[in-house]
């Protein structure tokens, strides 16, 4: 018998004003995992009647397990077709990690087309998701405009399930921003991050599956771009190549606003007062503070992402937004360590724009020093890794002793 992962959807559970949809995932060794999503019961009518959201959610997990997926329920054939191409892309990017698999469903049937044509957008309260909502609601994107009916914010993604008070505080800020544009905020919770998959690879499928769970009320789901087309990071969990391949005939996933870089987005958001007051770009919180848990819903003002965003506003002559506790110093810029290459590529345009504008302020030199230092450290680490892979064990031991 061919080894398979089995997936079946459980009966919805209504408790404490929330309705929970879940699926059981059984591995070939018969161990089981229950993947669940929970929303307020008022959204019961919007929930998907088939297994599409759960198949999207675990596609990378199943590919990583290198076994076929058997779904005990209904799946849209259009989604299965798109997921075939989705698999090919991720297998090409990571052939050793993700294996092509077959997905077989008990029933293959398309859902009736949703006549409402409503649109929902993933919304975390950060620059990318805020920009997507702002552009579509103001019509600044011309023919690409899709009036957004709701934003979806998910607990259990960047804010752990174990911190409900933090999520509630962050959600309150998101609600304020969306309400100013006439957009509803829907809150959801999930244990998706307990799946043993790389979040950097899987966050696109996590977002898509969450929105698809509400396909009973929405026809389109928007995922705000992380990078501009000219600086795409591939592979990356959310991208304009594979995000649309998470669509079905009934529910379309759109990778939105990849024609804009972060500086473009910040310039536009400066026109949105509620965003300047409530923008949340930081996932770290102030870990050095005893009040870190209470402040994780806010921006620490110190991490690379906070520094990058503050400099984006500063570069364009925009006063420090109220969402940041304080401005940054040159010393804080110079103190940044362990910056990864994808983060450096976000800092590069800020430095390039500052030089093009002939800005002579000291922060520009501090930023250039930080970028160069971190890139050199990253290159050295890369060389060390390559040497470890290529040198014979005895020579590697000798080399390691010499560089200590």
C-alpha positions in Angstrom: 0.0 0.0 0.0 1.3 3.5 -0.9 1.9 5.7 2.1 -0.4 8.6 2.3 -1.4 11.5 4.5 -5.1 11.5 5.2 -7.1 14.6 5.7 -10.7 14.9 6.7 -12.8 17.8 8.0 -14.4 17.6 11.4 -17.9 18.9 12.3 -17.9 22.6 13.2 -17.9 23.3 16.9 -19.9 26.3 18.4 -18.7 27.5 21.8 -18.3 30.7 23.7 -19.6 32.8 20.8 -17.1 31.4 18.3 -17.3 28.7 15.6 -14.3 26.5 15.0 -13.7 24.6 11.7 -11.0 21.9 11.9 -9.4 19.1 10.0 -7.6 16.0 11.2 -4.4 15.2 9.5 -3.2 11.6 9.8 0.4 10.7 8.9 1.5 7.3 7.6 2.7 6.3 11.1 -0.9 7.0 12.2 0.0 10.0 14.4 -2.5 12.8 14.1 -2.7 16.6 14.2 -5.8 18.8 14.4 -5.6 22.0 12.4 -8.2 24.5 13.3 -9.5 28.0 12.5 -11.9 30.0 14.7 -14.1 33.0 14.0 -17.0 34.7 15.8 -20.2 32.8 15.2 -21.8 35.7 13.3 -19.5 34.6 10.3 -20.8 31.1 10.3 -22.6 31.7 7.0 -19.3 32.6 5.3 -17.5 29.4 6.1 -16.3 27.2 3.2 -18.3 24.0 2.8 -15.4 22.0 1.2 -11.9 21.1 2.1 -10.1 23.6 -0.2 -8.8 25.8 2.7 -7.2 22.8 4.5 -5.6 21.4 1.4 -4.0 24.9 0.7 -2.9 25.0 4.4 -1.0 21.8 4.4 0.3 21.5 0.8 3.9 22.4 1.7 3.7 20.1 4.8 2.6 17.2 2.6 5.3 17.9 0.1 7.9 17.9 2.8 6.6 14.5 4.1 7.1 13.2 0.5 3.9 11.2 0.5 0.6 11.6 -1.4 -2.4 13.4 0.1 -5.8 11.7 0.4 -8.7 14.0 1.2 -11.8 12.5 2.6 -14.2 15.1 1.3 -14.7 17.5 -1.6 -12.0 19.6 -3.2 -12.3 22.0 -6.2 -10.7 20.5 -9.3 -9.6 24.0 -10.4 -7.6 24.3 -7.1 -6.1 20.8 -7.6 -5.0 21.9 -11.1 -3.4 25.1 -9.7 -1.7 23.3 -6.9 0.0 21.0 -9.4 1.8 24.1 -10.8 2.3 25.4 -7.3 4.2 22.2 -6.4 6.3 22.4 -9.5 7.5 25.9 -8.6 8.4 25.0 -5.0 10.0 21.8 -6.0 12.2 23.7 -8.5 13.2 26.2 -5.8 13.8 23.5 -3.1 14.1 20.1 -4.8 15.7 18.5 -1.7 13.0 19.8 0.7 9.7 19.6 -1.3 8.7 16.6 -3.3 6.0 16.5 -5.9 3.0 14.6 -4.6 -0.4 13.5 -5.8 -3.6 14.9 -4.2 -6.7 12.6 -4.4 -10.1 13.7 -3.1 -13.2 11.6 -2.6 -15.2 14.2 -4.4 -13.9 16.7 -7.0 -16.6 19.4 -7.5 -16.5 23.2 -8.0 -18.5 25.3 -5.6 -21.2 27.6 -7.1 -19.8 30.9 -8.1 -20.2 33.5 -5.4 -22.5 36.2 -6.9 -21.5 38.9 -4.4 -18.1 39.4 -5.9 -16.9 40.8 -2.5 -13.2 41.2 -1.7 -11.4 40.5 1.5 -7.8 41.5 2.3 -5.3 40.0 4.6 -4.6 42.7 7.3 -1.9 42.7 9.9 -1.7 46.5 10.4 1.7 46.8 8.8 2.9 48.8 5.8 2.1 46.2 3.1 -1.4 45.4 4.2 -2.2 49.0 5.0 -1.0 50.1 1.6 -3.2 47.5 -0.2 -6.3 48.7 1.6 -5.5 52.4 1.2 -4.8 52.0 -2.6 -8.0 50.1 -3.3 -10.3 52.2 -1.1 -9.0 55.5 -2.4 -8.8 54.4 -6.0 -5.2 55.4 -6.5 -4.5 52.2 -8.4 -6.8 53.0 -11.3 -8.2 50.0 -13.2 -6.7 47.6 -10.5 -9.1 49.0 -7.9 -11.2 46.4 -6.1 -13.4 47.9 -3.3 -12.5 46.0 -0.2 -15.3 44.8 2.0 -13.3 43.4 4.9 -9.9 43.0 6.3 -8.9 39.7 8.0 -6.5 39.7 11.0 -5.4 36.3 12.3 -4.3 35.5 15.8 -1.6 32.8 15.9 0.5 34.2 13.0 2.8 37.0 14.2 1.1 37.2 17.7 1.1 33.9 19.5 -2.2 32.3 20.6 -0.9 32.4 24.1 -1.1 36.2 24.1 -4.8 37.1 23.6 -4.5 40.5 25.3 -1.7 41.5 22.9 -3.8 40.4 19.9 -6.8 42.3 21.2 -4.8 45.5 21.6 -3.3 45.1 18.1 -6.7 44.3 16.6 -8.1 47.5 18.2 -5.6 49.5 16.2 -6.4 47.6 13.0 -10.1 48.2 13.6 -9.5 52.0 14.0 -7.6 52.2 10.7 -10.0 50.1 8.7 -13.1 51.8 10.1 -11.7 55.2 8.9 -12.0 53.8 5.3 -15.3 52.0 5.8 -13.9 48.5 5.9 -15.0 45.8 8.3 -12.4 43.9 10.4 -12.9 40.2 10.8 -10.8 38.4 13.5 -9.7 34.8 13.2 -7.5 32.5 15.3 -5.7 29.4 14.2 -3.0 26.9 15.3 -1.4 26.8 11.8 2.0 27.7 13.2 2.1 24.4 15.1 2.5 22.6 11.8 6.2 21.6 11.4 6.9 23.8 8.3 9.2 26.7 7.7 7.1 29.8 8.3 9.2 31.8 5.8 8.0 29.3 3.1 4.5 28.7 4.4 3.1 32.1 5.5 1.6 32.6 2.0 -0.4 29.4 2.2 -1.4 30.2 5.8 -2.8 33.6 4.7 -4.5 32.2 1.6 -6.1 29.3 3.5 -7.5 31.7 6.2 -9.1 33.9 3.6 -10.4 30.9 1.6 -12.1 29.7 4.7 -14.5 32.6 4.3 -15.2 32.0 0.6 -18.9 31.6 1.3 -19.0 35.4 1.5 -16.0 36.6 -0.6 -14.9 36.0 -4.1 -11.4 37.5 -4.0 -8.6 37.6 -1.4 -5.8 40.1 -1.5 -2.3 39.5 -0.1 -0.2 42.7 0.0 3.2 42.3 -1.6 6.4 42.2 0.5 8.7 43.2 -2.4 8.6 45.1 -5.6 8.9 43.2 -8.9 12.4 44.5 -9.5 13.6 43.1 -6.1 11.7 39.9 -5.8 12.9 37.4 -3.2 12.5 33.8 -4.6 11.8 31.5 -3.0 9.6 33.4 -0.4 6.4 32.3 1.2 4.3 35.0 -0.5 5.2 36.0 -4.1 3.4 36.9 -7.4 4.3 33.6 -8.9 2.8 31.1 -6.5 0.2 33.2 -4.6 -2.3 33.1 -7.6 -1.8 29.3 -7.8 -3.6 29.0 -4.4 -6.8 30.1 -6.2 -9.9 28.0 -7.2 -12.6 28.8 -9.7 -14.7 30.1 -6.8 -12.1 32.0 -4.9 -9.2 34.0 -6.4 -6.0 34.9 -4.6 -4.3 38.1 -5.8 -0.8 39.1 -4.9 -1.3 42.8 -4.7 0.8 46.0 -5.2 4.1 44.4 -6.3 4.7 47.4 -8.5 5.5 49.5 -5.4 8.5 49.4 -3.1 8.4 50.2 0.6 9.2 53.8 0.1 6.4 54.2 -2.3 4.0 52.7 0.2 5.2 54.9 3.1 4.8 58.0 0.9 1.1 57.1 0.2 0.4 56.1 3.8 1.5 59.5 5.0 -1.9 60.7 3.7 -3.8 58.4 6.1 -3.8 59.9 9.6 -5.3 56.7 11.3 -2.4 54.7 9.8 0.2 57.1 11.1 -1.2 56.7 14.6 -1.8 52.9 14.6 0.6 51.3 12.1 2.2 48.2 13.5 5.4 47.0 11.7 7.2 45.4 14.6 6.8 41.7 15.5 9.4 41.7 18.3 8.1 44.1 20.9 10.5 45.5 23.5 12.0 42.2 24.7 14.3 44.0 27.1 11.4 45.3 29.0 9.4 43.6 31.8 6.3 44.9 29.9 7.3 43.2 26.7 4.1 41.2 26.5 2.0 44.3 26.9 3.9 46.2 24.3 4.2 43.5 21.6 1.1 45.0 20.0 3.1 48.2 19.4 6.4 49.2 17.7 9.6 48.8 19.8 11.3 51.5 17.7 14.6 49.7 17.9 14.6 46.6 15.7 15.7 46.5 12.1 12.1 46.7 10.8 11.2 49.7 13.0 14.5 51.4 12.1 13.9 50.8 8.4 10.4 52.2 8.5 11.3 55.2 10.5 14.1 56.0 8.1 11.6 55.6 5.2 9.5 58.4 6.7 12.5 60.5 7.6 13.9 60.2 4.1 10.8 61.7 2.6 10.6 64.6 5.1 7.6 63.1 6.9 7.6 63.8 10.7 8.0 60.8 13.0 4.5 59.0 13.1 2.8 58.7 16.4 2.9 54.9 16.1 6.6 54.9 17.1 7.5 55.6 20.7 10.6 57.7 19.9 12.9 58.6 17.0 16.1 56.6 16.4 19.7 57.7 16.8 22.8 57.1 14.7 24.0 54.9 17.5 20.9 52.7 17.2 21.5 52.4 13.4 25.1 51.4 13.9 24.1 48.9 16.6 22.0 46.7 14.2 23.5 43.3 14.0 22.6 40.0 12.3 20.7 41.6 9.5 19.8 39.0 6.8 20.3 39.6 3.1 16.5 40.0 2.5 16.5 42.8 5.1 19.6 44.4 3.6 17.9 44.6 0.3 15.1 46.6 2.0 17.7 49.0 3.5 19.6 49.4 0.2 16.9 51.6 -1.5 16.8 53.9 1.5 20.5 54.5 1.3 20.4 54.9 -2.5 17.5 57.4 -2.3 19.3 59.4 0.4 22.5 59.6 -1.8 20.5 60.5 -4.9 18.8 63.3 -2.9 22.3 64.4 -1.7 21.3 64.2 1.9 24.4 64.8 4.0 22.9 64.0 7.4 24.9 61.7 9.7 22.3 59.0 9.7 23.1 58.3 6.0 26.7 57.5 6.8 25.6 55.4 9.8 23.2 53.4 7.6 25.9 52.9 4.9 28.3 51.6 7.6 25.7 49.2 9.0 24.8 47.8 5.6 28.4 47.2 4.6 29.3 45.7 8.0 26.4 43.3 8.0 26.9 42.3 4.4 30.6 41.5 5.1 29.6 39.4 8.1 27.0 37.6 6.0 29.6 36.9 3.3 32.1 35.6 5.8 29.5 33.3 7.3 28.7 32.0 3.8 32.4 31.3 3.1 32.7 29.4 6.4 29.7 27.3 5.5 31.0 26.5 2.1 34.4 25.5 3.5 32.8 23.3 6.1 31.0 21.5 3.3 34.1 21.1 1.1 37.1 20.6 3.4 38.1 17.0 4.5 37.4 16.5 8.2 41.1 16.6 9.3 41.8 19.8 7.3 38.6 21.4 8.6 39.6 20.7 12.2 43.0 22.3 11.5 41.4 25.3 9.8 39.0 25.9 12.7 41.8 25.8 15.2 43.8 28.4 13.2 40.9 30.9 13.0 40.0 30.8 16.7 
